[in-house]
Amino acid sequence: MGHTEADLVQMLHTGPFHLALRAALSVRGLPLQRVQHHLAHRGIKVGVTSLSYWQQGARRPQRPESLRAVRALEEVLELPANSLTRLLGEESARSTAERPAARSYRALLEVSATVEELLADLESPLDGGLHTVGHHERVGIGPARELLGRDSRHVVRAHRDGVDRYLAIHRGDPGCDPSRVRVTARDNCRTGRVRWHHESGIVVAELLFDAQLRAGETYVFGYGFEDGTGGPSTEYVRGFTYAGGQYVLQVRFDDQALPVRCRRFAQATTGAPRGARTDLTLSGRHRTVHLVEQGVRPGILGIDWDWD
């Protein structure tokens, strides 16, 4: 649906940033490639993928060069000076007040930028050509309260021909050593290239399928990450850029380290307050909690827990 000039004025006043940017692009009738071209003429390099993430709300500009690009966007899109940068500043201030203490909003933004860079290094397209039909994750927490690792069983459907891989992303807890994280390809795939970033604890692993998929074809594969290198774990979070099928998350705790409380939560974006909180009860013999989401929407789902 197109936007009017009145819509744009309203969104520049109320935000959020990504909807205001999207409205400006729609009203001015500029495709992202043309915007990138205009920015390049001003000596600013920013990828079409980054611009797309910004208008979707999947990423937020936060590095100095990105903020410089936002100021230039105001010129390119003929917007009032500081109209977009003001929205970013206000949203960051709200997010700082609302964020959980364990992981700061700034840290989450830096992780998003790191993931984007690692994916670009592996020449990944925006969505990988795959839609998730179902994803079942099992996470293990060890006797020292550490994240031991996770196993995934993934069902995907290709929406274009020739898709032959999936890029799996793992983030360790504070203090982890991503160079020591082991990636294991299980059913119907094998490990390709692996990249990591020490400061953020991010590991990105290329999982190569046994065959190229045709558009509409489904594929089932399994893989795992063995970690155990970080400090005490207090949550497991999964982000979704696109809508998908069913997601199941199970967290299993060692008998020697049982939490006093577990909760399911959801977030619209990394900076939004956590909502849809539901207390979860540990099952008897296996010491697990779980969540099931039948139809995943863009955003964040997770389980967090208290040790004391």
N, C-alpha and C positions, 0 to 999 in steps of 0.2 A: 504494500500500500504506500502511495506517494505521500509526501509531506508538503504542507503549505508554508508560506512565509510566516503566518501566524503561529503555526506549530513550532517553527524554528525559534521564534522570539520567546515563546513560552518555555521551551526546553533549555534555552540558554539561560533562562532565569531560574528554573527549578532543578535542572539536571535530570538524571545523572549524566556524567561526561559522555559515556559511550552512546546514549540515545541522542544527545545534542549533536555529537559528531555525525552520527548516522543521518539525522535530519538535515544537517548542513550539506552533506554530500548529495542527498536526494534533491533538495531544493536547488542547489547549484548545478545538478545534472553532471557531476564530474565522476567518471570511473576512477578506481584506485590507481590504475596505471598512469592516467593523466595527472593525478595528484602527485604521484611519485616523481613524474617528470618535472612538474613545477617546483617541487622541493629541491630536486637535483640542480635546477637552475639557480637556486639560492645557496648552493654549496652544502646542502643537507642530504645525507644518504639515509634512507629508511626503506625497508623492504615492503613490498605489497602485502606480504604475509603479516607483518607487524601492523600495518594500517588496518587490515581486515580484523585482526585480533582486537585492536583498540575499539573499532566500531561495534564489535559483537559483545564487548565487555569481558572477553576471555583473558585479556591482558590489559594492564594500565601503564601508560608512560611514566617512568620514574627515574631513569638515569638522566644525567645532564644533557646528553645529546638528544634523548627522546623529548625532554621538556623544551629544548630549543626547536625541535621539529613541530611541537604543538603550537608554539608561538608563531612559527612560519605558516602553519595551517590556518591560523586566524586571518593572515593576509591573503593566502591563496583562496580561501572560501569567502572572503570579503565579510568577515565577522568583526564585531567590535573588539578593540584591543583588550586582551586579558580575559575575554569571555569564556574561553575553554580552560585556560590555566586557572582561573578562579574556581571553576567547578572541581578541577582536580585537587586544588588546595583544600576546599571545604570538605570533600569526600575523604581525603586523607586524614584531616583533623577528626572527623567523626569516627573513622575506622580506628584511629589510634586510641580514642577513648573507649571503644567497644571491644577491642581485640582481646583474645585470651593471652595470659601472661606467658604461656609456654613458647609460643612462636609469634613474633611481632609481625605486623602487617608489612613493614619494610622488608623483613626477611623473606616473607612469602612472595613479594614482588620480585625480589632478587632471584629466588628460585625459579619463578616463571620465566624470567629473562634467560637464566642459565639453561633451562630445558629447551627454550626456543633455539638457543645457539647450538646445543648438542644435536637437536633434530636437524637443524640446517646443515651441520657438519656431515650428517648421514644422508643428506639429500632427501629428506622426507617431505612429501607434499603435505598440504594443510591437514587433511583428514586421513591420509594413508589409503584411501580408496575402499575403506571397510566400515560397515555399520555393525555394532554389537547386537547380537541376538540374545546372548546370555553370558554372564560372567560370574563365576563362583570362586571366591578367594578364601583361603584358609591361612590365618596368621598365627604364628606361635610366639609366645612370650616366655622367656626362660626364668630360671631360679633367681637370677640377679636382676630381674625385672627388665631384662634386655629384649629387644626385638630379635628373635632367633632367625626369622625369615618368613617367607610366604610362598604358598603354592597357588597357581591359578589354572583353572580350566575355562577356556574361552571358546565361545561359539560366535562366528562372524559371518557376515554376508557381503560379498563384493558388490560394489555399485559401478564398477567399470572393469573392462577386460584387462588381463595381464597382471593382476595383483599377486605378488608372491612372497610377501613378508609382512611382519608386524613389528613395531618398535615398542618394547615394554619399558616402562619407567619405574624406577625404584628410588625412594628417598629414605635414607637412614636417619636415625635419631641423632640429636646433638652429640658430638664426639665420635661419630662413626668414621671408619676408614673405608671409603668406597672402593679403593684399589684392592681390598681384601674380600669384597663381596663376590660371591660365586654365583654365576648364572647357570642354570641347568635347563636344557631343552628336554622335554619329555615326549608327549604324544605328537606325532605328525609334524615335527619341526626340528630344526637344528640351529645351533647358535652361530650367528655371523659376527659382525663387528660389535665391539663393546666400547662405550665411552663413559668417562666419569669426570666429576668435578669435585675436588677435595673440599673446598670451603663450604659448599652447600650440601654435600653428602649425596649428590644425585648420581645415579647410574642409569644409562640408557643402553639397552641390549637389542640388537637386531635378531629377530627370530625368522629363519628362512623356512618357507613352506615346502612340502614335498612336490607341489605342483603349482602351476599358474592357474589362478581362478578366472572364470568368465563372469561377466556381470550377472548378478542374480544367484550365483552359486554360493553355497554355505560351506563352512570349514570349521572343524573342531581341532583344537590343539591345546597342549598343556606345557607349562614352564614353571620355574621357581627361582627365587633368590634366597641364598643362604647368607645371613648377615651376622648378627651376634657381636658386632664391633662397637656399638654405640652405648651410651649411658642409659639410665632408666627411661623406659617408654611410657608415655601417658595417653597415647591416642593412635588410631590408625585412620587415615583420611584418604578418600579417593575422589578425584576431580573428574568431571564429565564436561567436555566442551560441546558435545552433541547429544541429542536425545537418543535413547537406545532401548534395549529390551530389559530383561530381568537382571538384577544385580543382587548377589548374595555374599555377605561378608560374615565369616566366622572368626572369632578370636579365642584362642585356647591359652589358658594360663597354667604354668607349672604349679604343682601342689605346694611347693615351697614359697610361692609368691602369688598370693591371691589378693585381688583388689577389694576394697571395702564398698565400692560403688561403681557401676558401669552405666553409661547412658548412650543412647543413639542420638544423633543430631543431623541437621541439614543446614546448609548455607547457600544463599543465592550466588555469592561471589566470595573471593578470599577475604575481602574487607568487611563483609556484612556480619551482623551479629548472628550467633548460632541460634536456630529455632528448631521447632518440631522435636523438642527434647522428650525422650521417653526413657524411663529407668529400665534397665535390663537385669535379669536375674541369672546368675551362673547356674548352668545345669549340673546335676549331681556328679555323675561319674567322670565326665570328660572335662569338667571345669571350663565350659565354653559359654560365650554369649554370641548372638548373631542378629543380623538385620536382613530383611528381604525387601527389595524395592521392585515392584512388578514392571513399572514403566519409567525408566530413568529419564529425568529432564536435565538440561544443562545446569551445572552447579556442583555442589560438594556434598558428599555423604560421608559419615564416619561414626566411629565409636570411640569415646574417651572414657577414662577411668581414674579413680582416686586410689592412691596406695594407703593413705593414712586418714 
